Amino acid sequence: MPREYCVGDHVRYRPVEGIYTQSTGVIKEVIVDRQPAGDTGVEVKASERHPRYVIQNDNTLKETAYKGEAIDKVVTPIEEER
């Protein structure tokens, strides 16, 4: 079962599927049903079993919804400096 994340978790994630780039941001919302999400308002197909996480990027401050598989881990301020 995939790990569950919470609002306020500071995470490292992959913003582009299939390309290994990493970004960091804060989870602003956990979505568990079909609804518009993020700055663009694109409808996401989330559920209790497959939630989407709205993450605010640390650099751009934009909010986008991601699947849990895109999130690598919760990070601490010490890990960010590396």
N, C-alpha and C positions, 0 to 999 in steps of 0.2 A: 504494500500500500504506500502511495506517495506521502511524503511529509506534508503536514499542514502548516501553513504560515499564518501569522496574525497581523492585524493592523498595527503599525508602528515598528514592525521588524525592519531592520536595515539589511538589505540583501544584495548579493552579487548575482547577476542574471545575464542571460544571453539574449540581446534584443533582436537578433536576426537568426531565424532557424536555419540550421545547416552550415552556418559560418561561425567559427569560434572566435567571437569577440565578446568582451565582457563589459558590463556597465554596473554601476551601483545605484541604489535608490531606496526609497522608503515605501512600504506597502501602505496605501491610503484607504483601500477598500477591498473587501473580499466579496465577490459576487457569486451567488449560488442559484441564480435563475436567469432566464433569457432577458436581457435588457441592454440599452445603450451604455457604453463605458468609455472612459478616458476623454481626452480633449477633443477627439474627432467625433465621438458619439456613435461609433460603429457598434452595431448590435452583436453581443457575444452570446454564445450558446453554452451557458454555464449550468451546473447542477450541483446538488449536495455532494455527489460522488466525484464530480469534475469541476471544482471551483476555478474561477479566474481571479487573478490578483491584479488590482490596479496599482501600478508602481509609478511613483514620481521620480524621474531621473534626477540624480544629484547635479548634473552639469546643465541640462537644458530646462529643467523644472517641468517638462511636459509629462502628462500622465497617459499611460497606455496599459491596456489589460493583457496579461500573459497567463499562459497555462503554468501549472506548478512545475512541469518538466523543464521549463526555461530557467527556473531559479536554481542556482548552484548551492547557495548556502546563506545563512545569516552571517553577517560580518560585524566585526567590532571596529572601533576607530583605529586600533593598532594594526589590524589586518589591512585597512585601507591605505595606510602609509607605505606599504610594500610595493 
